[in-house]
């Protein structure tokens, strides 16, 4: 009898009425993703550097945002401070040791909805071979059909802070600040 009701319901209202919304996997776009970090330089300035996205995925279901997940890989080869000499210095063993640790990764472990379009994302950040939890405050900018590609798309901004010494990167602390400020913007698509 239950099967008969399901078939009747589908016939009257369409099979889509029986389907529940499912999570969508978005591939993050490296051309529209920026991972910026900044620090205090002896209190005189606050330089900013960027790590380019290697690859990333975001799984999101607006009906169940607490089940969302994000995973990204950032190649150290993409480090850009806009000062070539500083890029080379930061790649050396006293900072990132990029030859030994060529990537930075982030993998979410928990997503907490905080109200309309706001989330607290906790995840494991691996830098310099050390993994520590990092919390990001995230905002859903937009979700829907992309006006150029026509495919399902999503966009987020996020921010947070961390202590670089927690990851074994402590050269010149405290003159060059231990606290690092993160600012991220990203968009992804699921194809057509």
Backbone torsions as a table, in degrees:
resi	resn	phi	psi	omega
1	UNK	NA	-41.9	179.7
2	UNK	-61.2	-41.5	178.8
3	UNK	-64.2	-40.8	179.3
4	UNK	-61.6	-42.4	179.2
5	UNK	-63.8	-39.9	180.0
6	UNK	-64.8	-43.3	179.1
7	UNK	-65.8	-42.9	178.2
8	UNK	-61.5	-44.7	-179.9
9	UNK	-61.5	-44.1	179.3
10	UNK	-64.4	-39.3	180.0
11	UNK	-67.0	-37.1	-178.7
12	UNK	-78.4	-38.1	-172.1
13	UNK	-114.8	-1.4	-179.4
14	UNK	93.4	147.4	-178.2
15	UNK	-62.4	-28.2	-178.6
16	UNK	-63.6	-25.8	-179.6
17	UNK	-66.5	-26.4	179.4
18	UNK	-82.9	-24.3	-175.7
19	UNK	-76.6	140.5	175.1
20	UNK	-95.2	153.6	175.9
21	UNK	-59.8	137.4	-179.6
22	UNK	-115.0	154.6	176.3
23	UNK	-64.3	145.9	178.7
24	UNK	-109.7	136.6	176.2
25	UNK	-98.0	118.4	179.8
26	UNK	-104.1	136.0	172.4
27	UNK	-89.9	122.8	-178.4
28	UNK	-72.1	140.7	-174.3
29	UNK	-93.1	114.4	-179.0
30	UNK	-63.8	-21.8	179.3
31	UNK	-80.0	-13.8	179.2
32	UNK	-127.9	31.8	176.9
33	UNK	-128.5	130.2	174.9
34	UNK	-129.8	127.7	173.8
35	UNK	-115.1	104.5	-175.3
36	UNK	-107.5	141.6	172.2
37	UNK	-136.3	144.5	-177.3
38	UNK	-136.2	162.4	-174.8
39	UNK	-152.6	167.9	176.0
40	UNK	-93.6	131.0	178.2
41	UNK	-106.1	93.5	-179.9
42	UNK	58.3	19.4	-179.8
43	UNK	80.1	-3.0	-177.4
44	UNK	-88.2	-35.5	-177.3
45	UNK	-146.9	170.0	-180.0
46	UNK	-130.1	79.1	-179.9
47	UNK	-62.0	155.8	178.1
48	UNK	-128.6	139.4	176.3
49	UNK	-126.5	159.6	179.5
50	UNK	-124.3	141.1	169.1
51	UNK	-111.8	122.9	179.2
52	UNK	-75.3	149.5	179.6
53	UNK	-76.4	130.3	171.1
54	UNK	-84.4	-61.0	175.3
55	UNK	-154.3	155.2	179.4
56	UNK	-164.2	149.5	176.1
57	UNK	-132.4	146.2	176.4
58	UNK	-130.8	124.4	176.7
59	UNK	-106.8	124.9	-173.9
60	UNK	-146.6	134.9	173.9
61	UNK	-127.8	112.0	-177.1
62	UNK	-59.2	-23.5	178.2
63	UNK	-79.3	-20.0	-179.8
64	UNK	-139.6	64.6	-175.7
65	UNK	-63.6	-22.8	178.8
66	UNK	-67.0	-14.7	178.2
67	UNK	-94.9	5.5	-179.2
68	UNK	-65.6	157.7	175.4
69	UNK	-150.1	153.1	177.3
70	UNK	-139.8	143.7	178.1
71	UNK	-145.3	127.0	-178.7
72	UNK	-135.9	152.6	172.7
73	UNK	-125.8	127.7	-178.8
74	UNK	-118.3	113.3	-179.8
75	UNK	-74.6	133.0	177.9
76	UNK	-62.6	-22.5	176.9
77	UNK	-62.5	-19.3	179.7
78	UNK	-90.1	4.2	179.3
79	UNK	-60.3	127.9	-178.5
80	UNK	-140.8	112.7	175.8
81	UNK	-101.2	-4.3	-173.5
82	UNK	71.5	10.7	175.0
83	UNK	-131.1	99.2	-174.5
84	UNK	-52.4	-38.5	179.8
85	UNK	-65.6	-37.4	177.7
86	UNK	-69.9	-38.3	175.5
87	UNK	-55.5	-45.7	-179.9
88	UNK	-64.8	-41.5	-179.8
89	UNK	-64.7	-44.1	-179.2
90	UNK	-65.9	-22.1	178.4
91	UNK	-79.4	-12.6	-176.2
92	UNK	-76.1	166.3	-176.0
93	UNK	-59.2	-27.4	-179.2
94	UNK	-73.7	-12.0	173.9
95	UNK	-118.4	-104.0	-172.5
96	UNK	-83.6	-20.7	-176.9
97	UNK	49.5	59.0	-173.7
98	UNK	-60.9	-27.5	178.7
99	UNK	-65.7	-37.3	179.7
100	UNK	-87.0	-30.0	-176.5
101	UNK	-128.7	80.8	-170.5
102	UNK	-77.2	-6.1	-179.7
103	UNK	-137.0	155.8	168.6
104	UNK	-114.4	136.7	179.5
105	UNK	-129.3	153.7	174.6
106	UNK	-139.5	131.3	178.4
107	UNK	-136.2	119.2	-177.4
108	UNK	-66.5	148.7	176.4
109	UNK	-121.2	-17.5	-178.3
110	UNK	-160.1	138.3	175.2
111	UNK	-126.3	124.8	-180.0
112	UNK	-116.3	115.0	173.6
113	UNK	-65.9	135.2	-177.6
114	UNK	-118.2	18.2	-175.2
115	UNK	120.1	-174.8	-173.2
116	UNK	-52.2	112.7	172.6
117	UNK	63.2	15.2	179.0
118	UNK	-120.5	140.9	-174.1
119	UNK	-144.1	151.5	168.7
120	UNK	-108.8	118.9	-177.6
121	UNK	-110.5	121.0	175.4
122	UNK	-105.5	137.6	-179.8
123	UNK	-157.4	170.6	179.0
124	UNK	-94.4	116.5	176.3
125	UNK	-101.5	128.9	176.9
126	UNK	-114.6	117.8	178.4
127	UNK	-134.2	135.1	174.1
128	UNK	59.5	29.9	178.5
129	UNK	78.4	6.5	-178.1
130	UNK	-116.3	134.1	-179.9
131	UNK	-110.8	127.8	178.6
132	UNK	-140.8	153.0	175.8
133	UNK	-72.7	139.4	175.7
134	UNK	-134.4	134.8	-179.6
135	UNK	-103.4	132.4	177.3
136	UNK	-117.6	138.5	171.3
137	UNK	-92.8	118.4	-172.7
138	UNK	-117.9	147.6	176.9
139	UNK	-127.4	128.1	173.8
140	UNK	-77.4	115.3	-179.4
141	UNK	-80.1	-46.3	-177.2
142	UNK	-166.2	147.7	173.2
143	UNK	-139.6	134.0	-179.8
144	UNK	154.0	-167.0	-178.6
145	UNK	-72.9	128.6	-179.9
146	UNK	-75.0	132.4	-176.2
147	UNK	-67.4	-19.6	-180.0
148	UNK	-96.8	-49.0	-176.3
149	UNK	-84.5	-25.7	-177.2
150	UNK	81.6	-3.8	-177.9
151	UNK	-95.7	166.8	176.9
152	UNK	-63.9	132.5	-176.8
153	UNK	-139.2	162.5	-179.2
154	UNK	-147.9	151.0	177.3
155	UNK	-142.5	138.2	-179.4
156	UNK	-133.7	153.0	163.1
157	UNK	-118.0	152.0	178.2
158	UNK	-150.3	155.7	177.2
159	UNK	-147.5	160.5	178.7
160	UNK	-177.5	179.6	176.0
161	UNK	-135.5	158.4	175.1
162	UNK	-152.5	165.3	173.1
163	UNK	-104.0	121.4	-177.5
164	UNK	-66.0	-27.9	178.9
165	UNK	-64.2	-25.5	176.8
166	UNK	-63.1	-19.8	-178.4
167	UNK	-107.8	14.1	177.6
168	UNK	77.6	19.5	179.1
169	UNK	-116.8	87.3	-170.7
170	UNK	-125.0	14.7	-179.5
171	UNK	-58.5	132.5	174.0
172	UNK	69.5	11.3	173.6
173	UNK	-69.6	136.0	9.2
174	UNK	-96.7	-2.8	-176.5
175	UNK	-61.5	-42.7	168.2
176	UNK	-98.1	117.7	-164.5
177	UNK	-55.9	145.2	174.2
178	UNK	-74.6	-36.8	-178.6
179	UNK	-77.4	130.3	179.0
180	UNK	-114.9	132.8	177.5
181	UNK	-99.1	130.3	179.9
182	UNK	-107.2	140.8	173.1
183	UNK	-141.1	126.5	-172.8
184	UNK	-130.3	138.5	168.0
185	UNK	-134.3	139.1	-176.7
186	UNK	-153.3	153.9	169.4
187	UNK	-140.7	152.9	-178.7
188	UNK	-144.2	165.4	180.0
189	UNK	-136.1	159.0	179.8
190	UNK	-111.3	15.5	-176.8
191	UNK	77.1	-179.6	-178.7
192	UNK	-86.3	NA	NA
